[in-house]
Amino acid sequence: MKWFALLITLSLFLAGCGQEIKDPVNWEIEDFTFTNQNNEDVSLEDLEGEVWLADFVFTNCTTVCLPMMANMTELQEQLKQEGLDVRIVSFSVDPTIDTPEVLKSYAENYGADLNSWDLLTGYSPEEIDAFAMENFKSVARKPANEDQVVHGTSFYLVDQEGVVRKFYDGIDPPTEEIMSDIEILLAEE
């Protein structure tokens, strides 16, 4: 069984060799330090050297976050099955409601493995809106007197240097393309 797992891992790395991600965006992410579901600080520096997937969600969402969380959880499971070491980072776009405890419960309800998934909060709504726009070219704005937040629905692939290399539809993600692009990034290590 170990040989089989080693063979699969080796073939994944070799599959990524010499290939490049098609149509990369190459957006550098500015330094940040936010709070995760365990009340721990997570910074860009903590993620250095790792490939990660990012998205923007909130726990009170009644529309797009539901399929996004389900899809990211499925992606996480597939990554584990393929033996690909990838972190997931979800930025809450409603930090006034999404405390670390609320985020932890929310993720657990989806069956997320919180050993490799950070759900972040600990900033103002204005800060996350500016951060999302400047770094991910996405809106994260809560209209006055509303309980829903207007935000993007993309999944973002971030490389080991903290650069967004590509983004994908988070509602109907192209799983094979995401997995292939991850393999390419992991082979670049």
N, C-alpha and C positions, 0 to 999 in steps of 0.2 A: 504494500500500500504506500509506503514511504517513497519507493522508487517511482510509482505512478504520479504521486503529487509532485515530486521533483521534476519528472519529465514534463508535466503540464506547466509548471512554473517556468522551466527553461524554454519551452516552446513559446510561451507568452512573451518572454523577454526577447527572444530571437525574432518573433513576429513584429515587434516594435522597432527593431534595429533598422536604421537607414530610412525609416519613414518619417514624414513630417505631418503635423496637424494641418489640415486644409483650412484655409481662410482664418488664420489666427487673428485675434484682436489686439493682443499685447498691451493691456491696460495695467499699469503698475498700481498696486494698492498701497495707500499711505499707511504709516504706522498707526496702530490702534492697540488699546488695551480695554477689553470689556469683561463682563462677568458672565460666567456660564451657569448652567443649571445646578452645579454643586457649590455655587458661591465662590468659585475660584477665578482668578484673573486669567484671561487668555489673550495673548498679544500676537501680533504678526510675527514677532520674533519666535514665539513658541511654535509657530507653524512652519518656520524656516526649515527647508530640507525635506518637507513633506508635500505630496500632491494632495489637494483637497477639492471637494465640491462645496459650493456655497449656494445659499438661496436666502430669500426674504419671506418670512411668514409671521403669523401671529395667532395666538391661541383662541381668540374670540371670532376668528374668521368664519363666515358662513358659506363661502363660495370656493375660491381657487386654492386655498391652503389645504383643504381636505384631500383633493387628488395629489397635490404637490407632496404632502407629507407621506401619503401612501406610496407614491412613486419613488421618493427618496429612500424610504424604508426598504422597498423592493430592490433598489439599486445597491443599497448597503449589503443586503443579503447576497446578492449576486457577486459583489466584490469579495465578500468573505469566501463564497464557494470557489471563486477563481484564485483565491490566495493573493489578492491584490491589496496592498497596504495603503489605504486612502482614508483620509479624515473627512468628516462632513461638518460644515459650519453653517448653522442657520441663525441669521440675524433677525431678532424680533423687530417688527416695525411698529409695535404698540408697547413700548417699554413701561408705560405708566401702569399697565395691567399685568404685563408679562414679567413677573418676578422670577427669580431662579426656581422657586418651589413650583410655581404654576407651569413653567417651561418643562421642568422635570416630569411632572405628572402627565403633561400633554404628550411628550415624547414616549413615555412608557405606555400610554394608551395605544400608540401605533406599533409597539413592539420594537422600537429603535434600540440598538445596542449603544448605550451611552459611554462605552469605553472608547469609542472612536468618533463620537458625535457630540459637538458642543453647540448648545443653543444659547445665544448670547443676548444680553440685555445690559442695563447699567449706564444708560445714556438718555438724553432727552429726545422727544420726538423730532425736534428740529435738527439735532445732531445726527440722528440716523437718516433723516431725509437728505441732508447735505452729504453724508458719507456714502449713501447708496448712489446718489447722482454723480459725485466726483469720482468714485472708484469703480462702479459697476454700470454707470450710465442708465440708472433706473430710478424711478420715483418711489418714495415711501412716505406718503403724506396722508395725514388724518384730517379730513375736512372738519371744520368747526361744527359742534353739535351733532356729530355722527359717531357711531360706534364701530364702523368699518374703516379700514385703512386702504387707500389706493396704493397699490404696489405692483412691481413687476412680477412675472411668473416664470422667469428663467432660472435654470441651473447653470452655475458658472464653474468652469474647470480652471483651477489655479495651480500654477507650477511651484516647484521647490524654491523659487526666488520670490514668490509673492506677486506673480504677474498673472492676471486673468488671460488665459490663452484662448478660450472659446466659451460661448454660451449656447444653451440649448433650450428648447421648449420644456418647461417643467410640468405642464399639464399632460402632454403626450410625448414623453421623452424618447429620443432615438437611442434606445439602450445600446444597441450594437455599436453605433458610432461613438457613444460616450466611453464604452469599455475599450474600444480600439484606441481612442485618443489617450485614455489613461495609460494603456500599455506603452504607447509611444513615449509619454512623459516619464514613466518609470524606467524605461530603457535608457533614457538620457542621463540617469544618475551617474 
